[in-house]
């Protein structure tokens, strides 16, 4: 929504034990590093919410899930089996909602491997 460009969802595997999997949101609301950052995620029409503490890039333009490897793997499985992912990014200053279509993404998401 205005004034942001089309929001982007990214998933990447990193060569680190501490954060092997990152789920990244770009072209979204500014995230201040000194506020209470949270990411809430829901899939399709389910009522279950997945809540995560979040961090942002130094300039506040990217949001990252701050979750365990196991909980991120659950998210990946949900992303593979769902058609829509609804995301709420919230901070001490407010919240913004985004909807990501997952249609056609299963094949690419399935390529992710985590040791």
C-alpha positions as CSV (number, residue, x, y, z in Angstrom):
1,X,0.0,0.0,0.0
2,X,1.1,3.6,-0.5
3,X,3.8,4.8,-0.1
4,X,5.5,1.4,-0.4
5,X,6.4,-0.5,-3.5
6,X,5.1,-4.0,-4.0
7,X,6.1,-5.9,-0.8
8,X,8.5,-8.7,-1.2
9,X,8.9,-12.0,0.6
10,X,12.3,-13.7,0.6
11,X,13.5,-17.0,2.0
12,X,17.2,-17.8,2.0
13,X,19.4,-20.5,3.5
14,X,22.7,-19.3,5.1
15,X,25.8,-21.2,5.9
16,X,25.5,-20.7,9.7
17,X,24.3,-22.7,12.6
18,X,22.9,-19.7,14.4
19,X,20.5,-18.5,11.7
20,X,20.4,-21.1,8.9
21,X,17.2,-19.9,7.5
22,X,16.0,-16.3,7.1
23,X,12.6,-15.2,6.1
24,X,12.9,-11.6,4.9
25,X,10.3,-8.9,4.2
26,X,11.3,-6.0,1.9
27,X,9.4,-2.9,0.5
28,X,7.4,-2.8,3.7
29,X,6.9,-0.3,6.6
30,X,10.0,1.1,8.2
31,X,11.1,-0.9,11.3
32,X,12.8,1.1,14.1
33,X,15.5,-1.0,15.9
34,X,14.5,0.5,19.2
35,X,10.9,-0.6,19.3
36,X,9.1,-3.8,20.1
37,X,9.2,-5.6,16.7
38,X,6.9,-8.5,16.0
39,X,5.8,-10.5,13.0
40,X,2.4,-12.3,13.0
41,X,1.8,-14.8,10.2
42,X,-1.4,-16.6,9.2
43,X,-2.0,-18.9,6.2
44,X,-5.1,-19.2,4.0
45,X,-8.2,-19.0,6.2
46,X,-6.7,-20.6,9.2
47,X,-7.2,-18.9,12.6
48,X,-3.8,-20.1,13.9
49,X,-1.3,-17.3,14.2
50,X,2.5,-17.7,14.2
51,X,4.1,-15.0,16.2
52,X,7.8,-14.1,16.1
53,X,10.1,-11.4,17.5
54,X,11.7,-9.6,14.7
55,X,14.8,-7.7,13.8
56,X,15.4,-5.2,11.0
57,X,18.3,-4.2,8.8
58,X,20.4,-1.2,10.0
59,X,18.4,1.2,7.8
60,X,15.0,-0.3,8.9
61,X,14.0,-1.3,5.4
62,X,14.1,-5.1,5.8
63,X,12.4,-7.2,8.5
64,X,13.6,-10.6,9.5
65,X,12.0,-13.3,11.6
66,X,13.8,-14.0,14.8
67,X,12.8,-17.6,15.3
68,X,14.3,-21.0,16.0
69,X,15.3,-23.3,13.1
70,X,12.5,-25.7,14.0
71,X,9.8,-23.0,13.9
72,X,11.1,-21.6,10.6
73,X,10.9,-25.1,9.1
74,X,7.3,-25.2,10.2
75,X,6.8,-21.9,8.3
76,X,8.4,-23.3,5.2
77,X,6.1,-26.4,5.3
78,X,3.1,-24.1,5.7
79,X,4.3,-21.9,2.8
80,X,4.5,-25.0,0.6
81,X,1.0,-26.2,1.4
82,X,-0.8,-22.8,1.4
83,X,-1.9,-20.4,-1.3
84,X,-1.9,-17.2,0.8
85,X,0.3,-15.9,3.6
86,X,-1.0,-12.9,5.6
87,X,1.6,-11.0,7.5
88,X,1.3,-8.3,10.2
89,X,4.5,-6.3,11.0
90,X,4.1,-4.4,14.2
91,X,6.2,-2.2,16.4
92,X,5.7,0.3,19.2
93,X,4.7,2.8,16.5
94,X,1.9,0.9,14.8
95,X,1.2,-2.1,12.5
96,X,0.9,-2.8,8.8
97,X,-0.7,-5.8,7.1
98,X,0.4,-7.5,3.9
99,X,-0.9,-10.4,1.9
100,X,1.5,-12.6,-0.2
101,X,0.3,-15.0,-2.8
102,X,2.1,-18.3,-2.6
103,X,0.6,-19.7,-5.8
104,X,3.2,-21.4,-7.9
105,X,5.9,-21.1,-5.2
106,X,6.0,-24.7,-3.9
107,X,8.6,-25.9,-6.4
108,X,11.0,-23.2,-5.6
109,X,10.4,-23.4,-1.8
110,X,11.0,-27.2,-2.0
111,X,14.5,-26.5,-3.3
112,X,15.5,-25.1,0.1
113,X,17.6,-27.5,2.1
114,X,18.7,-27.1,5.7
115,X,21.2,-29.3,7.4
